[in-house]
Amino acid sequence: MEEELNQLTLMGRTEIKGKKYPMYLERLGLICSIIITIIITVGIWNNLDWPTWINIFFSACLAPLFALSFAEIIGRIIQSFNN
């Protein structure tokens, strides 16, 4: 059975089962990144006197990208500590 498993892996590598990945930490990191992004977006809307179209562009286009990038960084950090 184990030889069959090794034949199914990429390039015949021997795969060993690692520790269980803590998904709850990654979900917590995603929620934190969304909250931080909302706080930054509200701060930009309230504290900077930019034109409305720039604020809308930031809120609709750049803020979601920032939130997902920040969540990905948190996930990679968790993964590096877990391995």
HUDA-V214352 format. One record per residue. N is the residue number from 0. PSI is psi in whole degrees, -180 to 180 (999 if undefined). NEAR is the number of other ideal C-beta (glycine too) atoms within 10 Angstrom. D_LAST is the distance of its C-alpha to the last C-alpha in whole Angstrom. Layout:
n: (N/N)
psi: (PSI/PSI)
near: (NEAR/NEAR)
d_last: (D_LAST/D_LAST)
This chain:
n: (0/1/2/3/4/5/6/7/8/9/10/11/12/13/14/15/16/17/18/19/20/21/22/23/24/25/26/27/28/29/30/31/32/33/34/35/36/37/38/39/40/41/42/43/44/45/46/47/48/49/50/51/52/53/54/55/56/57/58/59/60/61/62/63/64/65/66/67/68/69/70/71/72/73/74/75/76/77/78/79/80/81/82)
psi: (-42/-36/-37/-39/-41/-31/-23/-16/165/123/25/25/156/116/135/143/127/-169/159/133/132/87/-31/-34/-39/-38/-40/-40/-38/-44/-42/-41/-35/-43/-44/-40/-40/-43/-43/-42/-45/-39/-40/-43/-39/-34/-21/140/53/158/155/-37/-33/-41/-42/-42/-44/-46/-39/-31/-50/-37/-45/-37/-40/-44/-45/-38/-42/-40/-38/-41/-43/-43/-40/-38/-44/-43/-38/-36/-31/-28/999)
near: (4/7/7/7/10/11/8/8/10/6/4/9/8/8/10/5/5/8/7/7/13/13/10/8/16/17/12/13/18/17/11/14/20/16/11/14/21/13/10/14/19/11/10/16/14/8/8/10/5/12/8/8/8/12/16/11/13/17/16/10/10/14/17/13/10/16/20/14/12/17/20/14/12/17/18/11/12/17/13/8/9/12/8)
d_last: (26/23/25/26/22/22/25/23/20/20/22/22/18/17/14/12/11/8/8/10/9/11/14/16/14/15/18/19/18/20/23/23/23/26/27/27/28/31/32/32/34/37/37/38/40/42/42/42/46/44/46/45/44/42/40/40/38/36/35/35/34/32/30/29/27/26/24/22/21/20/18/16/16/14/12/11/10/9/6/5/6/4/0)
